[in-house]
Amino acid sequence: MDSIKKTERASENQRIALGVSDEVANIRLLNANDLIALGLNGIKSLDDLADLASDELLEITGTSNLNQKSADEVIMAARAHWFEDA
């Protein structure tokens, strides 16, 4: 159990070090590996993520966690703040 918590903590620390925002980290379909992959590719904010097409997101994160439908859901979740004031 301690090793799992250490791994989770290390992943969280890496995400933070890469500059991936808490808002991106809070998108429910993204796991720790996805967040790290995003950070390594310069995707750090909701706007960065929202600007991607689903095929770009799948290319960055791989398909082990996301499929086309879930990638679309992630991008729409990232875009939600664009429409809040509308």
N, C-alpha and C positions, 0 to 999 in steps of 0.2 A: 504494500500500500504506500509506503514512504517513497519508493522508487517512482511510482506513478505520479505522486504529487511533485516530486523533484523534476520529472520530465515535463509536467504541465507548467511548472514555474519557469523552467528553462525556456520553454516555447514562448511563454508570455513575455519573458524578459527579452527574447530575441525579437519578437514582434514590436515591442516598444523601442528597442534599439534601432530597428529598421524604420521607425517613424510611422508605422501603420496606426491610424487613429482608433480611438476607442469606438467611434461610431461605426467604422468598418468592422471592427472586431465583434460588434454586437449584432451583426447580421447573422441570423440563426443557422443558415445553411453552410457557412464557412467554418472549416475546422482550423486547427492550429497550423497544419502544414500548408493549407491554402493561404492563410494570412502571411506566413513567412514567404511563400512564393510571390505573393502580391508585393510585399515589401522589397524583395530582391529585384523586382521588375519596376520599381518606382511608383507603384500604385499604393498611395498612402492615405488619401482622403476619399470621402464619399463622391466628390466630383470626379476624381481620377477613376474610380470604379464605375461611376455612372456613364462615363465617356466611352467605356469599352462596349464592343459587341460581344454577344455570348460566345462566339467562336474564339475571340481573342481571350476571353476569360478562361475558356476550356484549355486553350493552348498554354496559358500561364500556369494554371493549377493542375493540369492533367485531368483525366476523367475518372480517377479512382473514387473521388467523393462526389463530383458533380456530373450531371448529364445535361443535355441541351435544355430541358425544361427547368431544372433547378438553376442552371446558369442564367436563364431568362429571369427567374424569380429574384435572384441575387441582384441583378442589374436594375430591375424595377424597384427593389427595396432601396437601392442606393439612389435612385432618381426621385424617390418619394418626396424628399425635402424640396425639390424644385417646384412642386405643385401645392405645397402647404399654404402659401400666401394667395394662391389663385382663387 
